[in-house]
Amino acid sequence: MKEKKVEERAAAPSGEKPAPAKTEKPEKQPEAPKKAEEKLKEPEQPKRRGRPPKADKDKAAAPKPKAPAQKPENAVKKEPEKKTAPTVHAAPAPKEPEKPNDAPRRGKEQIVYIKLNELHAFKNHPFEVRDDEEMRAMVSSVKDKGVTQPAIVRPREDGGYEIVSGHRRQKASELAGYADMPCIVRNLTDDEAITQMVEDNLNQREEILPSERAKALKMQLEAIKHQGSRTSGQIDPKDAGKRSNEIVAERNKMAVKQVQRYIRLNELVPDLMKLMDEKKLGFTTAVELSYIGKKNQSYIAVAIDSQQSSPSQAQAKRMRELDEKKLLNGDVIDGIMMEDKKEVDKVILTGAELSKYFGKETTPREMKDQIIKLLDDWKGQQKEHEKPEKKNEQEK
């Protein structure tokens, strides 16, 4: 080798530097397949917990350089959009509220027991709670079975509850020694409470005074009028298009004319109203007297009390006509009452009095025929008793 190098140096011309020897670039060696397989077979190193080595830490900390965003070659410049008036879209229709799975119903109302001292009477309640035979029977029933029909009440702003229906049941529970009673609580408006109070009492009470019925029907009529003037939605659909007095008549199973007459009785002075409740003044006569001025009504009440007789319907009509002409006063009233004393007194039997002796199915005509027959029999018996007395007188 040394000799070969010497020869090469000698062959080189003098004064020229020898050319450097060419070194061939080594080719990359393909990796042995065995090593690749070994790499696949090598198990993965478990992840190291704790702080990473410093080298790894530096790598992790060094942020990667972001590549500059390249604009696409075929990018087209967008022209600026022209501003136009915004389009107005119609508001979406509101969604219908979802119906509850189990809506509250009257049949599912909860019965709660409320203390009697938390229950208060209905404001301006037209029905009186009387301590009569009917009340004593109710007290006996409550002692044996309790209150079987819950009262209807509504919350009061001042606390406690207002009774809509159940005043007699509350009194009976108190007399029976109970501290509470079953109730159903309802959130009712004033108008709703009045209409329900009237309907329940008129349908449940056995004996109702004319003055009570008159006040109750008037309250119900005013409540229905108020509901109708406020919104038609408060009125039952089946009552749409009907007059208020027609609705009252249908709900209470009465004729419209009869409802009007009862409501008219509210124009009577208290003394005449009391005489009517005591059955000392007829219903139709009282209606006629209700059209007379209050002052003359008071004179009539005094005349009835002093003479122990009430005017007939014809007398009441005459007094009404004179009052309209401004010709009626106390002296005229006394004169009319005294004048008719010369006539044969009339005996009036009310339906309540006759119902004790006749069934409900008996007509007025049948009642009259039966009464006359009984009077004829009684008169015949009286004649038979008189005959022996006459014979004894003749013998003497």
C-alpha positions in Angstrom: 0.0 0.0 0.0 2.8 2.4 0.8 4.4 1.7 -2.5 1.2 2.3 -4.3 0.8 5.6 -2.6 4.3 6.6 -3.5 3.7 5.8 -7.1 0.6 7.9 -7.2 2.4 10.8 -5.8 5.2 10.4 -8.3 2.8 10.3 -11.2 1.2 13.6 -10.2 2.7 16.5 -12.0 4.9 18.8 -10.1 3.2 21.9 -8.8 -0.3 20.4 -8.8 -1.9 19.3 -5.6 -3.1 15.8 -5.7 -6.9 15.4 -6.1 -8.6 14.1 -3.0 -9.6 10.6 -3.1 -13.3 10.0 -4.0 -15.3 8.5 -1.2 -18.6 6.7 -2.1 -21.6 7.6 -0.1 -22.7 4.6 1.8 -26.3 3.3 1.1 -28.7 2.9 3.8 -29.0 -0.5 5.0 -32.4 -2.0 5.1 -33.4 -2.9 8.6 -33.4 -6.5 9.3 -36.9 -8.0 9.4 -35.9 -9.7 12.6 -35.4 -6.4 14.3 -38.8 -5.2 13.1 -40.4 -8.3 14.5 -38.5 -7.8 17.8 -39.9 -4.3 18.0 -43.4 -5.6 17.6 -42.9 -8.2 20.2 -41.4 -5.8 22.7 -44.0 -5.0 25.4 -45.0 -1.5 25.9 -43.3 0.3 28.7 -45.8 1.3 31.4 -46.4 4.9 31.7 -44.2 6.6 34.1 -45.8 8.3 37.0 -44.6 11.4 38.6 -42.4 14.0 36.9 -41.1 13.1 33.4 -37.4 13.1 32.8 -35.8 16.5 32.0 -35.5 15.7 28.3 -39.1 14.7 28.0 -40.1 17.7 30.0 -38.2 20.0 27.7 -39.9 18.4 24.7 -43.3 18.8 26.2 -42.6 22.4 27.1 -41.4 23.3 23.7 -44.3 24.5 21.5 -44.6 23.2 18.1 -44.1 25.8 15.4 -47.3 26.5 13.6 -47.3 26.0 9.9 -48.2 29.2 8.0 -51.7 29.1 6.7 -51.6 28.5 3.0 -54.1 30.2 0.8 -55.7 27.9 -1.8 -54.5 28.5 -5.3 -58.0 28.6 -6.7 -59.3 30.9 -4.0 -61.9 33.4 -5.3 -62.2 36.7 -3.7 -65.7 37.3 -2.3 -67.4 40.4 -3.2 -68.8 42.4 -0.3 -72.5 41.5 0.3 -75.0 44.2 -0.3 -76.9 45.2 2.7 -80.6 44.5 2.3 -83.6 45.1 4.5 -84.1 42.3 7.0 -86.8 39.9 6.2 -89.7 39.9 8.7 -90.7 36.4 9.6 -94.1 35.7 11.1 -94.1 34.8 14.8 -94.4 31.1 15.4 -97.8 30.0 16.7 -97.7 29.3 20.4 -97.6 25.7 21.3 -100.7 24.4 23.0 -100.1 23.7 26.7 -99.6 20.1 27.5 -102.6 18.5 29.2 -101.8 17.1 32.6 -101.9 13.4 32.8 -104.3 13.5 35.7 -106.2 16.7 35.8 -108.0 17.6 39.1 -111.7 16.8 38.9 -114.7 17.4 41.3 -114.9 13.6 41.8 -111.4 13.4 43.1 -111.5 16.3 45.6 -109.8 15.6 48.9 -111.9 15.6 52.1 -110.1 17.3 55.0 -111.2 17.7 58.7 -111.3 21.3 59.8 -111.8 22.5 63.3 -115.2 24.1 64.0 -113.8 27.3 65.3 -112.0 27.9 62.0 -115.3 27.7 60.1 -117.2 31.0 59.6 -120.7 31.7 58.3 -121.2 32.9 54.8 -121.4 36.7 54.5 -125.0 37.9 54.3 -126.2 34.3 54.6 -130.0 34.4 53.8 -130.9 31.1 55.5 -131.4 31.0 59.3 -130.0 28.0 61.3 -133.0 27.2 63.5 -133.1 25.0 66.6 -136.2 23.1 65.6 -137.2 19.5 65.3 -135.3 19.1 62.0 -132.1 20.3 63.8 -132.6 17.9 66.7 -133.0 15.0 64.2 -129.7 16.0 62.5 -127.9 16.2 65.9 -129.0 12.6 66.6 -127.8 11.4 63.2 -124.4 13.1 63.6 -124.0 11.4 67.0 -124.7 8.0 65.5 -123.0 8.2 62.1 -121.0 11.5 62.1 -121.3 14.0 59.2 -121.8 11.8 56.1 -121.8 14.7 53.6 -118.8 17.0 53.7 -119.4 20.8 53.9 -118.2 23.0 51.0 -115.8 25.8 52.2 -113.5 28.3 50.7 -110.4 30.1 52.2 -110.8 33.5 53.8 -108.3 36.3 53.5 -108.4 36.9 57.2 -107.7 33.3 58.0 -109.9 30.3 58.5 -112.6 29.2 56.0 -116.0 30.5 54.9 -118.8 28.0 54.8 -120.5 27.9 51.4 -122.7 24.9 52.1 -123.0 23.2 55.5 -124.1 25.7 58.2 -126.6 23.3 59.8 -124.0 20.5 59.7 -121.6 22.7 61.6 -124.2 23.6 64.2 -125.2 19.9 64.5 -121.6 18.9 64.9 -121.1 21.5 67.7 -124.3 20.3 69.5 -123.1 16.7 69.1 -119.8 17.5 70.9 -117.5 17.2 67.9 -114.4 19.5 67.5 -114.1 19.2 63.7 -116.0 18.2 60.7 -115.3 16.9 57.1 -115.0 19.6 54.5 -114.1 20.1 50.8 -112.0 23.2 50.2 -112.6 25.0 46.9 -111.2 28.3 45.6 -114.4 30.0 44.5 -115.0 33.6 43.5 -117.7 35.6 45.3 -120.2 35.0 42.4 -119.4 31.3 42.2 -119.8 30.9 46.0 -123.2 32.7 46.0 -124.6 30.6 43.2 -123.5 27.4 44.8 -124.6 28.4 48.3 -128.1 29.2 47.0 -128.5 26.1 44.9 -127.3 23.7 47.6 -129.5 25.2 50.3 -132.7 25.4 48.2 -132.2 21.8 47.2 -131.2 20.4 50.6 -133.4 22.2 53.1 -136.8 20.8 53.8 -138.4 23.9 55.2 -137.6 27.4 53.7 -139.3 30.6 54.7 -140.6 32.8 51.9 -138.3 35.6 53.1 -135.3 33.3 52.9 -136.1 32.1 49.4 -136.7 35.7 48.3 -133.3 36.9 49.6 -131.5 33.8 48.2 -133.0 34.1 44.7 -132.1 37.8 44.6 -128.5 37.1 45.5 -128.3 34.4 42.9 -129.8 36.6 40.2 -127.3 39.5 40.9 -124.4 37.0 40.9 -125.4 35.6 37.5 -125.9 39.1 36.1 -122.4 40.1 37.4 -120.9 37.0 35.8 -122.5 37.7 32.5 -121.5 41.4 32.4 -117.9 40.6 33.3 -117.3 37.8 30.8 -119.4 35.4 28.9 -116.9 32.6 29.8 -118.3 32.6 33.3 -121.7 31.4 32.2 -122.4 27.8 31.5 -122.5 27.2 27.7 -126.0 25.8 27.9 -127.2 29.1 29.5 -125.8 31.2 26.6 -128.4 33.6 25.2 -130.8 33.2 28.1 -131.9 36.0 30.4 -130.7 35.9 34.0 -134.1 35.3 35.5 -134.6 32.4 33.1 -131.3 30.8 34.3 -132.3 31.2 38.0 -135.7 29.7 37.2 -134.2 26.6 35.5 -131.6 26.0 38.2 -134.2 26.1 40.9 -136.9 24.3 39.0 -139.3 27.2 39.2 -141.3 29.3 36.7 -139.9 32.6 35.7 -143.0 34.4 36.9 -142.6 32.8 40.3 -139.0 33.8 40.5 -139.9 37.4 39.8 -142.6 37.4 42.5 -140.3 36.0 45.1 -137.6 38.6 44.3 -140.3 41.3 44.5 -140.9 40.3 48.1 -137.6 41.9 49.0 -139.3 45.3 48.7 -141.5 44.6 51.8 -140.8 46.3 55.1 -139.5 43.8 57.8 -142.8 43.8 59.7 -144.8 42.7 56.6 -142.0 40.1 55.8 -142.4 38.7 59.3 -146.1 38.5 59.0 -145.7 36.6 55.7 -143.3 34.1 57.3 -145.7 33.6 60.1 -148.4 32.8 57.5 -150.5 35.8 58.7 -150.2 37.4 55.2 -150.8 35.5 52.0 -148.1 35.3 49.3 -150.0 37.0 46.5 -151.3 39.7 48.8 -147.7 40.3 50.0 -146.6 40.7 46.4 -149.3 43.4 45.8 -148.3 45.2 49.0 -144.6 45.3 47.9 -145.5 47.9 45.3 -146.7 50.3 48.0 -144.4 52.9 49.5 -142.5 52.0 52.6 -144.4 54.4 54.9 -147.8 53.1 53.9 -146.5 49.6 54.2 -145.7 50.3 57.9 -149.3 51.6 58.4 -150.6 48.4 56.9 -148.5 46.3 59.2 -149.9 48.2 62.2 -153.5 47.7 61.0 -153.0 44.0 60.5 -151.6 43.7 64.1 -154.3 45.8 65.7 -157.3 44.2 63.8 -155.8 40.7 63.9 -156.7 40.1 60.3 -154.8 40.6 57.0 -156.1 42.3 53.8 -157.3 40.2 51.0 -155.7 40.3 47.5 -158.5 42.6 46.3 -157.9 45.0 49.2 -154.2 45.0 48.6 -154.8 45.8 44.9 -157.1 48.7 45.9 -154.5 50.1 48.3 -151.8 49.8 45.6 -153.9 51.8 43.2 -154.6 54.5 45.8 -150.9 54.7 46.7 -150.0 55.2 43.0 -152.4 58.1 42.9 -150.9 59.5 46.2 -154.3 59.1 47.9 -153.3 56.4 50.4 -152.6 57.1 54.1 -153.2 55.6 57.5 -156.8 56.6 57.8 -157.7 55.3 54.4 -156.0 52.0 55.2 -158.0 51.7 58.4 -161.2 52.5 56.6 -160.5 49.8 54.0 -159.7 47.2 56.6 -162.8 48.1 58.8 -165.1 48.3 55.7 -164.5 44.7 54.7 -165.1 43.5 58.3 -168.8 43.5 57.4 -168.3 40.9 54.8 -168.2 37.2 55.6 -164.7 36.2 56.9 -162.7 33.9 54.6 -161.0 30.9 56.0 -157.7 30.2 54.1 -156.0 26.8 54.4 -152.4 26.7 53.2 -150.8 23.9 51.3 -148.5 23.1 54.3 -151.5 22.7 56.6 -153.4 20.5 54.2 -150.3 18.3 53.4 -150.7 16.8 56.9 -153.9 15.2 55.9 -153.5 14.5 52.2 -150.8 12.8 50.1 -148.5 14.7 47.7 -150.3 13.2 44.7 -153.7 14.6 45.8 -154.9 17.5 43.6 -156.5 20.7 45.0 -159.9 19.7 43.5 -159.7 16.3 45.2 -158.8 18.0 48.5 -161.8 20.3 48.2 -164.2 17.5 47.5 -162.9 15.4 50.4 -163.2 18.4 52.8 -166.8 19.1 51.8 -167.7 15.4 52.2 -166.2 15.3 55.7 -168.1 18.5 56.6 -171.3 17.0 55.3 -170.8 13.9 57.4 -169.9 16.0 60.4 -173.1 18.1 59.9 -175.2 15.0 59.7 -173.8 13.7 63.0 -174.5 17.0 64.6 -178.2 16.8 63.6 -178.5 13.3 65.1 -177.1 14.6 68.4 -179.7 17.4 68.4 -182.7 15.1 67.9 -182.5 13.4 71.4 -182.1 16.7 73.0 -185.3 18.0 71.4 -187.3 14.9 72.4 -186.2 15.3 76.0 -187.3 19.0 76.0 -190.8 18.0 74.6 -191.2 15.3 77.3 -190.5 17.8 80.0 
